[in-house]
Each structure stands twice: as C-alpha cells, then as structure tokens.
Amino acid sequence: MVIGKEALVEEFVLHRLGGEHKDNIFSDFTVTLKGDEEQEFLRKLFLKPFANMAFTSEFTHAVGLEYNVLHGLCAQIRSGEDLLARSEAIAKHLVHVSKHHNINGGDLYVAKFSGVQLGNAVYEAVGIYKFDEKEVFIESKQAGGLIELSMKRGLGNLKPNKAVLVVYTVDTPTLFVIDDNTSTEFWQKDFIDHRPKKDNVNSTSSVLDLTKSFITEQLPQDYQIAKADQIDLLNRSVQYFKSHSEFDKQEFAQEVFQEEGAIRSFNDYSERFQESRDVEIGDNFEISSHAVKRQARIFKSVLKLDKNFHIYIHGDRDRIEQGVDEKGRKFYKIYYDQES
C-alpha cells in the first residue's frame, strides 16, 4: 500500500524512553542524511514495514478532533514547525499515556517525509516508531594493514514494535498503525486514538471478509451446500474483485450468488455483519487492488477429504461431480483435459 521508493526522509530525531524506574533522555538535535545510501537505509527502516498493509485509519476523539494530541503535533510538524520540540512533545505524550502500564523502554524515532506514494499520488508524511530492542551485528574495518572486528548493537533489519505513519492525503490524514501486541490500549487509543477510515481500501477488505464469513458460516445454515460449491462461490467472489475496478453490491450479489434466496440472505447478513463489526460498507466504491491481493490469501480453495487427499479448486465447478457409490462411500469425480 505504502510505496517509499522515491520518498525523502527529510529529517528525524531519536529520543530514549527509559521505561519503568529509568530516566527518559530527550535529544537536543535532529538528523538530516542526504546521501543515497543513507536515504535507502532510512526508507527501508521507516517505510518498508508499511508496504503490505491493507488497513487504513484516521484520527478521532470523543469530544472533537482538535483535542487529539498526536493529531495536533503531527500537523505542526507537517506545517514546518520545529521537529525537535514537537517530537519531544510526542515522546512526553507517549510517556504520559503509558505511565500506568508496565511498558518496555526503547528508542522512539520521529521522522518527517516527502514523496510518500499511495496509489498514484505522493504526499507528505510523519512517522513515529518505537523499537524495544536492538540487534547485534559485527562491524569490520581496516586499520594499519589489519582487520579489526567489533560487536555492536543497533537497528538494521528489525521492525518497530509499535509505529504509526501519518500520510497527509487530501481532506484528512490516512494512518497506518503497527502494534506487535495486536491491540495495545495505550498505543491504539490513548496515544494515537484512531478509527477505521471510510475509504475504498477498508471497504474492499470488509466486503471480502463479509463474503467469506457468509459463504463459510451463514450459507451452510440456510441451505444444504457441498464444500465444492462453497469453494466455487469463494472463487467467484475473488474473481469479481480481480476483474472489476468498481464495486456494485447488487451486481456483485447477482454475479456470485445468482439465486434470489441466496442474494436476500447475503443482504440480510451484510446488515448484521456491519452492525456487529461496527463498520460501514457502501454499496458502491472503487476497488483497491492491493486490498484484494492481500485479502484473497484467506480465501481457501482447498477441498480436504479425510486425511488422504487435498483437492485445489480454482474454477469451473461443472468439471466436478459428487456422489455416493453402492457401498456408501462418498466420492468426487473430476474431469480434465491434460495433466502436468
């Protein structure tokens, strides 16, 4: 989703959070690295962790968005105000909201970007990253005709334990959130305070989740449906998203489920799904190809028969017959043109 190949890490700052019973250390300088090699490393460290994310958020607050602390501080950084002072305020905000939690100490980076790509457009962005650990590496250098080796600790291939990238898209910022504990209250709510964004990325993901849940959980309760037919419906669903650029709920239901009874059941289930998950899915939206690629992985096209066979079904349900022989044994008959 986030493409950082042409992005520029304009400036960043590091603060050290001590954790329980240890002092915090706030930097008194920012870092600007303009070299190609340095920029390539920083892009890998700060932007690559978001490259495959297919879930977007936006800032929120129970009273009003102007009371969201992180939203205000990031906006000030974006507008050109002093990164050092604003990043220290961000670090102190994190310390404040996490003081009643036994959190690990670590390095907190705050970075400012330009040229971050989402879709076909580029934007400014602000990133906040918390690394709890450092990795060990060997540094070698030549001195006086000899090779010297030393063990050091730092960042290289480690991913942040927690991070948020605030991309300044049109109208409202788009957030990408990383949390190694899935949903940490102080990070998700107290520090960032965000909610799912009503955009085509989340709409695409939500409809795919809804469809998989309906086909595998609800539809077998409404009808007697063979496993091969369920897989066929899952394949048709994914194929619709891969072959269309725009989602139309009525068209989708007709193409995938075809029968009126199944379509009505899908529409009823859709309303219950949105209410139980607290999501809002539009009837029409632009399909996110990245979200389709990401979510399609959960659509299993494997037919498991006892512990003996796995059949992968990718289409053409008409080439599979199901039955029971004279001895009561269940079988599938598969027709094909060639084997490879």
N, C-alpha and C positions, 0 to 999 in steps of 0.2 A: 504493500500500500504506500508506504513512505519511500520515496526514491531520493537518495542523497548523493548520487554520482557527481553532480555539478554544484552541490551545496558548498557554502563557505562558512567555516566556523570562525566568526569574526573576532570573538573574544570569549574567554571563560575564566572562572575563578574557582578555587578549591578552599573549602572550609573543613575542619576536622571536628567531628562530633564525638565527644568523649564517651557517651553512654553513661550508665549508672555509676555514680561516685567518681567520675572523672571529669576534668575540665574540658570545655569546648575551646577550640582555637580558631579564631577568625582571621583569615588572611588580610593583609594590608596592601595587596597588589593584584592586578589581573594579568592574564597571559594572552598574548597575541602571537600566533605562529603562522607565518605566511608561506613557508616552503611547501613545495608539492608533496614531499614525503610526509611532513608533519600533518598537513591537511588530510592526506589519505588515511593516516592513522586515526586522526580525530573523528573523521566521518565514520570509520569502522567502529570506533569505540562508542560514539554518541548516537549515530543514526541507524546503523545496521540492526540493532535489537528491535527496531520497529518495522523492519522491511516487510515482514509477512503478517502483520496484524490486520485483522479484518473486523475490528470492532472500534467504533469511534464514540467519543463522549463530548460533553460540553459542560462548562462551569454552571453551577447552580447555587442557590442559597434559599433557605426557608423564608427569609424576610425580603431580601432584594439582592440582586447580583452585585450591587455596589458594596455590599457587606462581605463579599467573598474576598478574603485577604490575598490569597495567591493570585486570583484573577487581577486584582489591582496592581500588585507588584510586578507581575509579568507584563502587563500593559505599559507600565512605566519604563521597564527595560526596553520594550519594543519601540517606544517613542523616543528613545535616545538618552534617557536619564542614566545617571551613574550606575554602572553594573556592580561595582564593588559594594556600594551602600545598599542597593536593592537586594543583592544576593545575600548579604549578611542579615537583612531583614527576613528573607526567605528561610535562612538557616535557623534564626531565632523563632520564627513561626513554627517550624517543624519541632524544635526542642520544646516549645510551649505546649503544643497539642499532644506530644508524646510523653510528657513528664510523668504521667500516671501509668505508663506502660514500660515494661522491662525490655527496652529495645537495645539492640546492639549498637555500639559505637561504629564509626566508619568515616569514609570520605564522602563529602557532599560536593558535587560539581554543579555549577550553574553556567550554562553556555548560551550564547546568542548566535543565531544563524541567519543567513540569507540564502535564497535559491533552493529551498527545500521543495521538492516536487510532490504534488498529489494530483493524480490524474494527468491532465495535460497542462497544468498551470504550476507556477512556482510562487512560493510565499516566504515571508519572514517567519521565524520561529524562536521559541525559548525552550530550553531543555533543563530539567532538574534530575540529577542522578545520585542515588545513594549506593555506594559499594561497601559492604560489610567486611570483606576480606581482600587480601592481595594475593597474587600468585607468585611463586618462587621461580626465578629464572637465572641462568648463568650468563654473566657478561664477560666477554673476552676482548682483550686489547693487546696491542704490540707495544713493547717498551724496551729500548736498548737491545734489539735483536732477540728479545724473549717474548713469549706469550704469557700474559697474566690472566688468570681466571678469578672471578669473584661471584659469590652468591648474593643476589639481591631480591627484593620484593617490590612488586609494582602491579600495574594493570597492563594487560595485553589482550588476551582472548576472553577474559572474564566478562560476563554480562552483569549489568547492575541488578542488585537485589530488588530495588524499587526505582521507578523512574516515571516521569511524565513529560511528554513532548507537547508543547502548546503551539499549534500551527495557526497562523493568523489568516485563515481563509476568509472569503467575503462574508460580510454580515456578522458572523460570530466565530470565535476561535474553535478549531477542532482539536480535541485532545486524544492522545494515545497513552494509555496507562499500563505500566508494568508493575506487578506485585508478586513476589515469589511465594507468598502465602495465600494466593488466590484472592482473598478479600480481607485485608487488614483494616480495621475500623479507623485507626488514627491516620493512616495514609490515604485511604479511599475517601473517607467522609470528613474527618477533622482537618486534614492538611489540604487536600485538593477540593473536595466537595463537588462531585460531578455526577452526571446522569447520562444515560444513553442519548446520543444525538439523533434527532429525527431526520436522517438522511438516507440516501439510496444504499449506502453500504450496510447499515444496520437493517434496513427494510429487506434487502436481499437475503441477508443472513437469517432474519427472523422468519421469512416465508419458507426458507429451506428447512429450518428447524421445525416449524409448524407442520409442513408437509410430511417430513419423516415421522414425526410423532403421530400424525393422523393415520398414516398408512400402516405403521407397525403396531400401534396401540389401540386406536379407536375403530378403524375399519374392520378388524377381525371380530370385534364385538357386535358390529352391525350386520355383517354378512359372513357366510362360510367362504373363506378365501384361501386358496392354496398359497404356499410360500413362494412358489414360482411367479404367481400373479402379483404378489406384493413386490417382489423384486422388479417385475416388469413396470409397475407403477412408479417405483423409485427411479428407475432408469428413464422413464418418460418425463418425470419431473425435472431431473437434471438436464435432460436434453432440451427441454423447453428453455431453461435459463441459458444454456450454451448457444442456442440458435436464435434468440431474441435479444434485442437491445433495450426494449421497453417491456415492463411487466403490466399485464392487464389481468386482473383477478378473474373476471368472467371467462375470458379467452383461455387462461391457464386451466381453470377447473374443467372446461369443456374438452380441451385437448388431452388432459391427463386422465380424468375420471369418466368422461363420456356419458355415463348413465345418470339420469336425473336424480335418482335416490342418493347415489354416492356424492353428487355435487351438493345437494341440500345438506347432507351430513357433514361435508367438508366446510361449508359456510357456517353452520352452527358451531362446529368445533373451533373454527377460526375465532369466533367471538369469545368463546370460553377461554381459549388459549391466550388471547390478548389480555383478557381481564385477569387471569391467574398469574401471568408473567409481568403484568404492568407494562406492556409495550403497546405501541400504536402503529399499525401497519396500514399504509394507504392502499387503495385499490389500484392505483397506477403510479409507477415510478420508473426511473432509469435503472436498469440492472447493472450492478457492479460486477464486472468480470473477475476482479480479484477476489471478491467475497465468494463468488461461485466456485472458483478454483479451490479456495480454502475449505469451504463447507462441503463440497462434493466428496471429500475424503470420508465423511461419516456415513455416506450412503453405501451400505454394504450390498454388493451384488453377488454374494456367495450363498449358495444353497447347500446346507450341511445335512448329509444323510447319515444318520447314526454316527459312528466314529470311523467309518470306512471311506467315505467319499466327500469331496468338496467340488461343487459344480459352479463355475463362474458364468453368470448370465449377463451379457452386455446388450442384448436386444433380440428382436424377432421371436416373441413369445410363441408364435404359431409353429415353430420348429420343435417344441417340447410337448410331449403328451404324458399325462399322468394316469395311472390306473392301478388295479389290484389283480393279481393272477389267481388261478384256480386254487392255489394253496394259501391264499390270503396274504401273500407277500406284496408290499407296495413297490411300485416301480415308476421310473421316468424313462420315456423313450425320446431320444434326441436325434434329430435329422441334421445332416451336414453335407456340404459339397466336397470339401477336401480337408485333410489334416496336415499339420505342420509341426 
